[in-house]
Amino acid sequence: MRHGFIKIAAATPHITVADCKANGEEILQKIREMEKEHAKVMVFPELCITGYTCGDLFLHRRLLDSAWETLLKIAEETKNTDGLIFIGVPVRNHGKLYNTAAVLNRGEIIGLVPKIHLPNYSEFYEQRHFTSGAGCLEYALIDGMKIPFGPELLFVCEEVPELVTAAEICEDLWVTLPPSVLHAQAGANLIVNLSASNEMVGKDTYRRNLVKGQSARLVCGYVYANAGEGESTQDLVFGGQNMIAENGEILAEGERFKNGIVYSEIDVQKLNDERRRMTTFQESDDSDHLKVAFHLDVEETVLTRKFSKFPFVPDRKEEREMRCDEILHIQAMGLKQRMEHIHCTGATVGLSGGLDSTLALLVIARTFDLMELPRKQIHCVTMPCFGTTDRTYQNACELSRCLGASLSEVNIKDAVNLHFRDIGHDPEVHDVTFENSQARERTQVLMDMSNQDGSILVGTGDLSELALGWATYNGDHMSMYGVNGSVPKTLVRHLVRYYADTCKDEKLSAVLLDILDTPVSPELLPPKDGEIAQKTEDLVGPYELHDFYIYYMLRLGFDPDKIYRIACETFEGVYGKETIYKWLKKFYWRFFTQQFKRSCLPDGPKVGSVAVSPRGDLRMPSDASAKVWLDQVEKIEL
């Protein structure tokens, strides 16, 4: 439960219609299975003690007595179970029958949540047997016990106060204003749904979208436990499809037409932090809800949920290609608007043969196509100097030719050496002055050449470099419009690969693939035996790690030790713990010390959920201390 992770389970037992005793045994068996997995919240389907498909048997006292007796037995048998358990059962109260979720904790029935919206259309006829729980909120006296009864119950964990749970039942989710909306506004961050949703062609997709959408709208965890095999098939088939979702993402989903249990871990810290970040998340007075305390043992949660190594890049090929095309279009539309605003019909870009300048040129080419401008008015400038290798030089030249752009070459060696003489720097000393002088000379050349032909200078730096401060201040750091400023390096790579795969030009594709295969480097130090001597990832660390850190720090606000934990889980077998720790520490140090560069960035379009523009997502002082974060990094046990 450290870092806010709570183990959740949704179970579908094999029930026998109207045999409550047998169903109770099945439910207990599933509880024992979930106990072994250390699940802290366990959710069963709607009316699973009796079976949802009992029909007019719900009018029989014998069935209802048996259902209640079974619930009491389950409560007694789970008095030593460390969990919050939701079980569907019919309950009599004030002479009416309610379709309820019974809530158990350590042997006690701590709440009964009645269903509000009773479907009475098509194959459903619940109003024939049940009464809506709308308006009910009381301590019901049932079998000599005073039990909280009503839809507006919030179950608050005493040991983990950030965990607040509420329940709704099946149809409650499908209506225009689900009860879960009010529960979330009152503070619930975990919604459970006990369901008996039958199968029809295409219904599984609709159901999945409902669960995903509700968890996203409410910024909550959503657990959906559905009825399955064992229910009567007189007219309907029930196929399970248990789901656990978190803020728009399905974390776990059961196989349809197969009873079983799905598990995952909901991150309540993340959900609460996201709600605080979203100033439009509507909280309300929780006085309409009754808070019910429950207890859990606090223990380490073993993580089974997966975190993508590349949080900025979709895993599925189809989604990834769609995302790449969309991002390229956003970048191009941003540049198009700027060019039209300043009545500009030309663009200048420094072309190095590396990934970032390649992506910038591809974006410019798409922009010119949208504006119906000839690509000859794209001015590519290659500026070889001390560190330029033949491979990157040739790729830059070939790339500009393939795209139909104009190409100029300005060798800056003499200008930089003259500058060294002017400032008294020994060119044999390959320090930061040696490197940055080249970057600033290139920027001066580009700025002046764009002035010469009245074009806009398009910047090439990406989000990862900006986060790490891996840019020369007033060198490659500066441009007139930065199209890559919110694109992380791992995504840059996929955008270039997407273009290579879809351009339908063999020569262009070959060049792009070779650029992708070239080590990332600023090429500011002389090559060794013709090969790149300065590899960026050897100096600042692997970009796939840094992009992972960037996402979980900037997008989700995770603490350093939490990022370290999930990074170790995610990159197990790829990087050792010492390596992950080393570059995490470096990341925080660089991120805080380099904010001054981000405080004066050129304009550029935001394309994803993370950006560092001082006018947009990141309003951060340049002299903020990293001590609080680095202190926690220091305390991490490897």
N, C-alpha and C positions, 0 to 999 in steps of 0.2 A: 504493500500500500504506500510505500515510499514514492515520492514524486507524484502522488495522486492517482496511481494506477489501481483500479478496483477490478478484481476478476468477476466476470459475469457469465451466466449460463442460461440458455433457453432450451428446454427439454420437451420432447413429445413422447409420452409413454404409450405403450400399446394398450388401449383400453378395451373393456368389454361393456357394451351398452347396458346400463342399468345394474351392473354388478359392482356396487360401490366398494365392497370388501376387496375384491380382486384388483380393482383400480387403485385402491389405497396401497396395496402391496407393490404394484408396479411403480407408483409414485415414490414410495419409500426406497425402492431399489434404485431409481434414478437419482434420488437425493444422495444416497450412499456413493454413487458414482461421482457425483459432482463434489461431494466432500473430499474425495481422494484427490481431486484436481484443485482443491482449495478455492472453489467458487464461493464468493461472499454474497452474491445476489443470484437467486435461482427462480426462474419463471416457468410456469406450466400453462397449458392452454385453457381456454374458456370451458367452464363446466366439465373439467376433465375427471372429477370424482364420479360423476354420473355418466358422462358422455353427453355431448351436445345434442345428439340426435334422438333423445328419449321421447320427443313428441308429447303426447297427452299423458305419458307416464309421470310428467312433472306435476300433474294434478293429484298424484297418489301420495298420501301421507307416508306410506311405507318406504317409498323411494327417498323422500325428503328426510325422514328419520335416519335411514341408513347412511345418507350422505353426511349428515351432521355427525353421526357417530364415527364415521370414517375420518372426518376432519379432526375430531378430538383425538383419535388414535394416532394420526399422523403428528399432531402437536406433541403428544406425550412421547412418541418415539424419536422426536427431534429436539428434545430438551437439551441435549448436549451437542447439537449441531450449531456450528458457528456460521450463521448465515441468515439472510432475510429472504423468506420463501413466499412466493405468490402462487396460489392454487385456486383454480376456478371451481365454484360450488354454488348450488342454489341455497338461498337462505330465507327463512321466514322471519318477518318482522312487522309488528302492528297489523297482523292479519293479511299481509301481502307477501308475495313471493318475489325475490330479487335475484337476478343473475349477478353474482358477486365474485370479486377477487378476495379471497381470505389471505391475510398477511400474517405469517408466523415468524417468531423470533425466539429462539431458545425455549421452546415448549409452550409459548403463550400465543394466543390469537390476539395480536395487537391492533388489528384493524379489519374492517370489512368494507370494501369499496364496491358499491353497486353500479351496474351499467346504466348509462343515461339514455342513450339513443338505441331504441329497440326496433330493428328492421321488421317491417310487415309488408314486404313486397316480394314479387317473384317467388323464390324458393323459401323465403323466410316468413315466419309467422310467430315471432317471439312475444308479441303483445297478447297472444292467446293465453300465455302462461305467466308472463312476468310483468312487473310494474317498473316504470322508470325510477331511477334513484335521484332524479333532478329535485333539488330543494331539500334533500335529506342531509342533515348534519347533526349528529347527536351521539350520546353514549347509549347505545341500545342495550337493553337488559335481555340477554338471550341465555337460556339454560343457567340462570343464576349468575351470569358473568356480565359485567359492564364493559362493552366493547365499543370503541370508536367506530361509527357507522356513517358513511356518506362519501360522495365522490371527492370532496375537497379535503382529503387527508394528505399531509406531507410527512414522510417518514425520514426523520433526521438521525443520523448516526452520532451517538454521543462521543465515540472515540475519534471519528473522522468527520468533524462538523461540515466539511466541504461537500460531503456526500448527502444529497437530499433527493429522495425518490418519491415518485407518485405513480398512480396506475390509471389506465383506462382500458376499456374492453372492446375489442373488435370494431364494431360499427362506429364507436366513438371517434375513431381515427378518420373515418370516411366522410364525415359531415362537414358542413361549411365552417363551423367553429368548434374544433375538437376540444374536449376538456383539457388536454395537455397544454394548450395555449395558455390557459389561465394558471395551470400548475407551474409552468415555466416562468410566467411573470411573477408568481408568488415565491419563486426561488428553487423549484425542482430542476436539477440538472440531469437526472436520470429518469426517463419515462419507461414504464413497462406496459406491454400490451398483451393481455391474455386473449387469444383469438381462436375462432373456429370458422375460418374462411375457406369455403369449398373451392374446388378447382373448376376452371373453365378455360378454354383456349385463350391464351394471351393474358390471363388474369395475373399470372406470376410476375410479369413485367410491371403491370400497373401497381401491384402490391409492393414490389421492391421500390418503385419510384415514390410511392407514398411514404414509406419508411425513411428512405434517404432524404426526401424533401422535408419531412417533418423534423428530422434531426437537424437539418441545416437551418430551417427557419427559426427553430427554438434554441439553436446552439446547445444541443443536449446530446446525451447518449440515449438511444432508443432500442429497447429490447422487445422483440416480437416472437412470441411462442405460439405456434399454430397447431391445431388439431390434425391428426394424421390417421394412419392405419388403425383399424379397430372400430372407428365410427361406422354407423350403419351406412351401407351403400344402396339402400332401398331406392333413393333418388339422386344421391349426391356422392361425390368422392372427395375426400380430404387428403391433401398431399404434404402436410407439414410445411416446409419452407421457413424454418426458423431463421431469424436474422438478428444481428447485433450491428447497430450503426452508431456513428459518432460524427456529428456536425457535417452531414452530407456524404459521409464515406461508409460503405458497407465493410465492416471489419471481419465479419464471419457470416456465412450463409449455409444452411443445411441442404443436403441433397433432397430434391423433391421426391415424393412418393416413397420416402424411407424414414421411419421413425428414428429418433436419436437425439443427441445433445450437441449444441454448438457452444464454443467458448471464445471469449476474447477479454481484453482488458480495456475498460473505459478510463480515460484520463480526465478526472474531474478538475484537476488543477488547470489543465489547458482550457476546459470549457468555461470555468469561472473567469480566467484571465481574458479569454476572448470576449465574454460578455462585458467585462469592464472596458475593454478596448473599443467596443462598438457602442458609441454614444447614442445610437438609435435603438439599442435593445431596450424594450419597454418593460421596466419593472413596475410592479404594482404593490399596493398595500396587501400584505398577506393575512390581514385580519379575517378574511373570508375563509381561510383555511385553518384546519386544526392540525397542530404539529404533534406528531407522535414519535417519541424517542425509541430507538432500538440500539442494540449493542453488537459490536464485532470485536474480535481479537485483532489487534494490529500486528501484522506480520509482513514479511517481504513477499511481494507479488512477483512470481516468476513470469516473465513476459513471453507470450506466445504470438502476440500480434506482430506483424511485420512492418518495418519502416523502409521505404524505398531508399536505395543508395543514391538515387537521383531525384530528389523531391520536386525539382523544377521540370522534370521530363516524364511525361506519361509512360507507363509500362507497355500498354497495348499499342501495337504498330499503327492500327487504324486511327486511334485517338492521337498518337504522337504526330502522324502526318497531318492530321487536321489542325493540331495545335501549331505546328511549324508554319503552315500556310497562313494561318490567322496572324501569327506574330509578324511574319514578313510583311503582311498587308498593313498591320498597325504601324510598323516602322515606316513603311513607304508613305502611308497617309499622313503621318506626322511631318515627314520631310516635304511632302507635296504642299501641305497647307503653308508651311514656312516659306517655301520658294514662291508660291503664288502671292503671299502677303507682301514680300519684298520685291515682287516683279522680277524674279531671277529665273534665268533659263539655262544656267550652267552650274556644275558642281565640281569641286576639287576634292580629291582624297589622296592621302599618302598611302601608297601601296607597298607593303613590305614582303608579301608572299606568306604572311602569317594568317592565322584564323580570323582575328578581329577585323583587320583591314579587308580581308576577303568578304566577310559578311557585310561590312559597310558598303562595299562596291556592289554586291548583289542587291542590297536594298535600294541603292541609288538607281541601278538599272531598272528595277521594278517601278520606281518612282517616275523615271523618265517615260516608261511605257504608259503609265497611267496618265501622264501629262501630255502624251503624244509628242514628245520632244525627241530629236535624234540623239542616239547614244554617243555620237561623236562629240557632243557638248559635255560629256563627262570627262573631266581632265584628271587622269591618273598620273601621279608623280612618284617615281622610285628614286630613292636618295641613298645610294650605297655609301658605306663608310667602313670603318676599321673592322666591324664584326660581321659584315654582310657575307653570306655564303653564296656560292654559285647556284645552289638548289633553290633558295628562296628568291634570288634575283630572277632566275629563269621562270619560276612559277608566277611571279608578279607580272612579268612581261607577257607571258602566254595568256594569263587570265584576262588582262586588259584587251588583248587581241580577240580572244574568244567572245568577249562581251561587246565588242565593237566600240570600245571607248578609245579616247586619245591617250597617248602615253608620252610623258617627258621624263628624261633622266637628268638629275642634278647630283653630281658626285660632290659630297660635302667635305671630303677629306681636307682639302686645302683651306677651306673656310674655318674648319674646326681647329686645324693646326695654327692658323693665324690668330684665332681667338686664344689658343693656349699661350702663344707668344705675348699677346696683349695683356693677359692676366697673370703671366709668369708661372704657368703650370707646366710641369715636366710631363710630356706625353708618354713617358715610360712608366709613369705612376698611374696604374689603372684603378683609380678610386672613384668615388661618387661624382667628383667633378669631371673626370674623364668620361663617364657614362652620360651624365645629365647634359653636358655641353652638346653632345650629339643630338639628344632628343630636342633640346631647345633650338638648335640650329635648324633642324628639320621643320619644327613648327613655324619658325620665322620664314623659312622658304615657302611653306604652304600658304601662310597668311598673305604674304606679299604676292605670290602667284595668283591667288584667288582675287586679290585686289586688281591685278593686271587685267584679268578678263571678266571682271564683274561677277564672278561666281561665288557660291556659298561653300565654305570649307566644312566638310562633313567629318566629325570626329569618329574615332574607331574604338575607343576604350570601352570595356565591358563592366558589368556590375561587380564581378569577382575582383577585378583589379581595383575598382574604386573602393570596395569594402576593405581590401588589404592595403590600400594606399600605394599599390604597385604601379605608379605613374609618376613621371617627372613633373613637378609643379611648374606650371606655365610652359610645359613642354607638350608631350602627347596628352597631358591632362586638359589642354585647352583646344577649343574649336569654335565654330559658329553654330553648330547644331550636332548633338551627339546621339546618333541613332541607336547605339548599342548600350547606352548607359544603364538600362534596367534588364539587360540580358546576361545571365550568369554564364561563366565559361563552359560548363557542361552542356548548357542549352545552345550556346554558339556552335559547338561541335555538331549537335544534331541538326541545327538549321542548315549548316553547310552540307552535311551529308544528305539531308532531304533534297536540297537543290541539286546535288550531284545525281541523285537517284531519279529525279523527275524532269531534268532539263531537256532530255532527248537530244543531247549533243555529246557525242563520244569524246571529242577533244576537251570540251569544257569539263565533262565529268571526270576525265582522267586527271586534269590539273587539280580539280577540287579534291579528289581522293588523295593525291600526293601531298597536298597542303595539309589535309587531315592527318597524314602519316608523319608530318614533320614535327619534331619536338617544339613545344612552345618556348619562345625565347625573344628577348628584346634585341638580341644581336648587337650588343654594345661593346663586347670584348672581342679581340681578334680570334678568329677560328683556329682550331688545332688540327693540322693535317687536312684542312679544307672542311672540317666538320664543325657544327655549332659547339662553341665552348661554354656557353652560358645558358643553362636550362633552368627556366623559371621555377619549375616544381622542385628542383633540387635546392632552391634558395628559400622559397616561401612555403613549400609544401604542396601536396597533391590537391589539385583543384576540386576533385570530387569530394574530398574531406571538407575543404573550405566552403564549398557550396552547401554541403550538408549543415555545417555550422551556421552559415548565413541564414538559411531557411529557418532553422529552429530557434535561433536567437532573435532575428529581426521580425520574422512573421509570427512566431508563437511566443516569444519572450521566455523560453525555457532557461532555467539556471544552468551554469556551466557543468555541474555534476550530473544533471539530468541529460544534457547533451552528450556528455562523455559516456554515460550508461547506455543510451540507445545507439550511439556510434559504435561502441564495442559489440553490441548485439548485431548491428547491421553489417559491419565490416569484418566480422569474425572470419578468419581464414584469408583475409585480404591484407589487413594491417594488424600488427600487434598492439596491445594496450599501450605500450610505451610510445609507439609512433603516434597513435591517436592523441595521447596526452601531450606529447611534444608540440604537435601542430595546433592543438586546441589552445594551449598557452600562448603560442606565437600569434594565433588569430586574434585573441583578445587584446594583446599588446599592440598589434598593428592597427586593429580596428579603432581603438581609442586614440592612439597617437596621431593617426592620419586623418582625423575628421576635418582638419583645416582645409584639406584638398577638396573634400566633398562640399564644404560650405560655399564654394564659389564655382560650382559646376555650370557648364553651358546648358542651355535648354535641351530637352530630348524627351521622347515619348515613353511613358510608363506602359509596359506590356504585360506584366504579371502582378502577383500579389506582394512582391517585395521590390522596393526601389529606395534609393538613397538621396534623392533630390532634396536640397535644403528648402525648396519651395513646396514640397509635397510630403512624402512619407516620413522623412527623418529630420525632425527639428531638434538637433543635438548640438550643444555647445562644443566649440573646438578644444576647449581646455578642460573637459570633463575627465575625472579620474577613473582609471580602470581598477583601482585597488579593491573595491568590494567584490568584483568579479574574479580578479586574479587571486584574492585571498581564498575564495572557495576552490579555485583550481588547485591551489597549493595543498589543500586538505584532501584532495582525491586520493584514495588508496588504490594503487595499481595492482 
